[in-house]
Every structure is written in structure tokens, then in C-alpha cells.
Amino acid sequence: MSKLFRFVQDDDVLKSFEEFKNSVLLERPVVIARNGDYTLFLRRVSDDELELTTENTKKSQVTASRTYVVSDTTKELVARGTRHACQKMSELSDDDVNRKRLQIWKWYIMDWQLEYKSNTKELVEKELHWQEDVNDNRQEILDMESFLHGDYLNLGNTLSLIDKYLADDEKHKEEFRKFAIEDIMEMTSEDTRDRSLAEAEQKRQEDGVKKHTYRFTVSVEASDKEHARAALLRYLAGDDRIKVQK
């Protein structure tokens, strides 16, 4: 899923309008948040009216907008509207991701059916019926879900599949290739991060708490090194009569 990037917090939107309405907002809108191809803008309609606009910047389409009369609203109402707009923007972005991802999966299913068409009926029946006792070590054809997940996350396989089914559609082929690269890299990077954290925690537990060596520098008054060493030892033992300079 695409990530939401915020530039102005919900509670600061009305304040930002008041601050920039006679300067920046006279020239251009201010970006409140981004998510995928969508951007939430703060615009100046008039000195007493602001507008929140959600746009698909890739398609140059306005998908939603709402205006507020400043003298007739509150910070809380604008913050609530901003929060709702961000939620809706995230939903729209996730819908776009899911539609593209599902289309690629449909191509994988077509390939899967072509590869195993001789026993498709048998495989479908296995998918539809519940089995109480299943041997996890059985060497059968991989189930459809594992097939999809495994192959989709293999970037080379997915790009090859896109090239195959969009061979005559250069525009959409590049669009799907770009989408697949970004989507798979995001999904696998999260897996890698989680795996790295888990491995680090396991190593920490196996190694136990490591001890470190620390050096402290102090000065003591003494007639020679031996007297100084003895005084320092007494100080470390808790003799508060020994005066040290840290």
C-alpha cells in the first residue's frame, strides 16, 4: 500500500491559512499531505474562505473538495475535515494499488490455468473442499495462493509477465512495470526490515548482555604515584575523605 506523507498537521491547517493567506497562498496552494498519486492541497478562495482539494496529480483530476468560511468555523472543524480528507485520499490510493495488483494476479492465474489445464478440475476441487488432516510435506502442485505470492514478489517473473500480456500496449506496459517495481520493492523492503529486526533481537538474546569497558579520568593530590594510586583506591572504596577533581 502507498504511504501517507504529511506536511501540515490537521490542527495546524487553519493556522497555516491565516499565516499564508496574504503571501504564499496568493501565488500557489500549500501541500497538506501526499499519498501515492494523490495530493491534498490547501487553497485560498478569498480572505475569509479556504478550500481543501484532493487531486490525482498524475491524471490532473480533482477527486474531492470542501470549503470553509474562516469566520464561521473553528480549528477543530477544519482539523476534522482535513483528517477525513486524508483518510479518503488513502482509500483512493489503496484502491488504485489494489486494482493494478489484482490485474497482475489475474495474468498469473491465467498462466497458472494454462500450465495445469489438464487437471484444472481436480485442483479446483482441492481448493474448494476442507481437509481436516493435511500432510504439510506432501509433494503436490503448489496451491494458488502460494503460487501467486511467490511469483508476484519475484520482480523478474512479474516484469516478464507484464511484457507478455501488454506486448502491444506500450503506454500501459510502462505504467505497470513502474507500478510493479515500486510495489514489490516496498513489500520486500518491509519484509527485509522485519526480518532484520527479528534476527537482531534473536542474536541479542543468544549473546546475552555484553559488558563494556569505561574509562574515567580523575585527579588526586599526592606526593608520588604510589600515594596517588593508594588514594584513588581508597576513594573508589568509598572513602569520602579523599578529594578528587573530575
C-alpha positions in Angstrom: 0.0 0.0 0.0 1.1 3.6 -0.6 2.3 5.6 2.3 0.8 8.9 3.6 3.3 11.8 3.9 2.1 14.7 5.9 3.5 18.2 5.6 0.9 20.2 7.6 -0.8 18.6 10.7 -4.6 18.6 11.0 -4.6 21.0 13.9 -2.4 23.5 12.0 -4.4 23.8 8.8 -6.5 26.8 9.8 -3.4 28.4 11.4 -1.5 27.9 8.2 -4.2 29.5 6.2 -4.2 32.6 8.4 -0.4 32.8 8.2 -0.1 32.3 4.4 -3.3 33.7 3.0 -1.8 37.1 2.0 1.6 35.7 0.9 2.2 32.1 -0.3 -1.4 31.2 -0.9 -1.9 34.2 -3.2 0.6 32.5 -5.6 0.0 28.8 -5.1 -1.7 26.2 -3.0 0.1 24.6 0.0 0.5 20.8 0.1 -1.0 19.3 3.3 -0.3 15.6 2.5 0.5 13.2 -0.2 -0.4 9.5 -0.8 0.6 7.7 -4.0 -0.6 9.8 -6.9 -2.9 11.9 -4.7 -2.2 15.2 -3.1 -4.3 17.2 -0.5 -4.0 20.9 -1.2 -4.9 24.0 1.0 -6.1 26.8 -1.3 -7.2 30.4 -0.7 -10.7 31.1 -2.2 -10.9 34.6 -0.5 -9.6 36.4 2.5 -12.3 34.6 4.6 -12.6 31.3 2.8 -10.3 28.3 2.4 -10.6 25.2 0.3 -9.3 21.6 0.9 -8.8 19.9 -2.5 -7.8 16.3 -3.2 -6.3 15.8 -6.6 -4.9 12.9 -8.6 -1.8 14.8 -9.8 -0.8 12.1 -12.3 -4.2 12.4 -14.1 -4.7 16.1 -13.2 -8.1 15.3 -11.7 -9.8 16.8 -8.7 -11.4 14.0 -6.8 -12.9 15.9 -3.8 -13.0 19.4 -2.4 -14.5 21.3 0.5 -14.6 24.9 1.5 -14.7 26.6 5.0 -15.7 30.1 5.9 -13.0 31.1 8.3 -15.1 33.5 10.4 -17.8 30.8 10.7 -15.6 27.8 11.6 -13.2 26.5 14.2 -9.7 24.9 14.3 -11.4 21.6 15.4 -13.8 21.5 12.5 -11.1 22.2 9.9 -8.9 19.6 11.6 -11.7 17.0 11.4 -12.3 17.8 7.7 -8.5 17.5 7.0 -8.3 14.2 8.8 -11.3 12.9 6.8 -9.8 14.1 3.6 -6.5 12.3 4.3 -8.4 9.1 5.1 -10.3 9.3 1.9 -7.1 10.0 0.0 -5.5 6.9 1.5 -8.5 4.8 0.4 -8.4 6.1 -3.1 -4.6 5.4 -3.3 -5.1 1.9 -1.9 -7.8 1.2 -4.4 -5.5 2.2 -7.3 -2.8 -0.1 -5.9 -5.2 -3.0 -5.4 -6.7 -2.7 -8.9 -3.3 -2.8 -10.5 -2.1 -5.6 -8.2 -5.2 -7.6 -8.9 -4.8 -7.2 -12.7 -1.3 -8.7 -12.5 -2.6 -11.5 -10.4 -5.3 -12.2 -13.0 -2.5 -12.7 -15.5 -0.7 -15.0 -13.2 -3.9 -17.0 -12.7 -4.3 -17.3 -16.5 -0.8 -18.6 -16.7 -1.4 -21.0 -13.8 -4.5 -22.3 -15.5 -2.8 -22.8 -18.8 0.1 -24.6 -17.2 -2.2 -27.0 -15.3 -5.2 -27.1 -17.5 -5.0 -30.9 -17.9 -6.0 -31.3 -14.2 -7.7 -27.9 -13.5 -10.9 -29.6 -12.3 -9.0 -31.7 -9.8 -7.1 -28.7 -8.5 -10.2 -26.5 -8.1 -12.0 -29.2 -6.2 -9.0 -29.5 -3.8 -9.2 -25.7 -3.2 -12.9 -25.8 -2.5 -13.0 -28.7 -0.1 -11.9 -28.6 3.5 -9.5 -31.3 4.7 -9.1 -31.8 8.4 -5.8 -33.7 8.2 -3.3 -32.4 5.8 0.3 -33.6 5.4 2.4 -30.5 5.1 5.2 -32.4 3.5 3.1 -33.6 0.5 4.8 -33.0 -2.8 1.8 -31.7 -4.7 1.3 -28.8 -7.0 1.7 -25.6 -5.1 -1.7 -24.1 -4.1 -2.8 -21.0 -5.9 -2.3 -18.5 -3.1 1.4 -19.6 -2.6 1.8 -19.6 -6.3 0.6 -16.0 -6.6 2.6 -14.7 -3.6 5.8 -16.4 -4.5 5.8 -15.4 -8.2 4.4 -11.9 -7.7 7.2 -10.9 -5.3 9.8 -12.2 -7.8 10.4 -9.0 -9.7 11.8 -10.7 -12.7 8.9 -13.0 -13.1 6.3 -10.2 -12.7 8.1 -7.9 -15.2 8.3 -10.7 -17.7 4.6 -11.4 -17.2 3.7 -7.7 -17.8 5.8 -7.7 -21.0 3.9 -10.8 -22.2 0.4 -9.6 -21.7 1.0 -5.9 -22.6 3.3 -6.5 -25.5 1.2 -4.4 -27.8 0.3 -1.7 -25.3 3.4 0.3 -24.7 1.8 3.0 -22.6 0.2 0.7 -20.1 3.2 -1.7 -20.1 5.5 1.1 -18.8 2.8 2.1 -16.3 2.5 -1.4 -14.9 6.3 -2.0 -15.0 6.8 1.1 -12.9 4.0 0.2 -10.5 5.3 -3.4 -10.1 8.8 -2.3 -9.3 7.7 0.3 -6.7 5.1 -2.1 -5.1 7.3 -5.1 -4.9 10.3 -3.1 -3.6 8.1 -1.6 -0.9 6.7 -5.0 0.1 10.0 -6.8 0.1 11.8 -4.0 1.9 9.3 -4.2 4.8 9.8 -8.0 4.9 13.6 -7.4 5.0 13.3 -4.8 7.7 11.1 -7.0 9.9 13.4 -10.0 9.3 16.4 -7.9 10.2 14.8 -6.7 13.5 13.8 -10.3 14.4 17.3 -11.5 13.7 18.9 -8.7 15.7 16.7 -9.5 18.7 17.4 -13.2 18.5 21.2 -12.5 18.3 20.9 -10.2 21.3 19.1 -12.8 23.3 21.6 -15.5 22.3 24.7 -13.4 23.1 23.2 -12.1 26.4 24.1 -8.7 27.8 27.6 -7.7 26.7 29.9 -5.9 29.2 31.7 -2.8 28.1 34.8 -1.1 29.5 34.5 2.5 30.5 37.4 4.9 31.4 37.0 7.8 33.8 39.7 10.4 34.3 40.1 11.9 37.8 42.9 13.9 39.5 44.2 13.3 43.1 46.7 15.3 45.1 49.6 13.1 46.3 53.4 13.3 46.8 54.1 10.5 44.3 52.4 7.8 42.0 52.2 5.2 44.8 50.5 7.6 47.2 48.2 8.7 44.3 47.3 5.1 43.5 46.5 4.3 47.1 44.4 7.4 47.5 42.4 6.6 44.3 41.8 3.0 45.5 40.5 4.3 48.9 38.3 6.8 47.0 36.8 4.0 44.9 36.2 2.0 48.0 34.1 4.9 49.4 36.5 6.9 51.5 34.9 10.4 51.2 37.9 12.0 52.8 39.8 11.7 49.6 39.4 14.8 47.4 39.4 14.2 43.6 39.0 16.6 40.7 36.9 15.1 37.9 
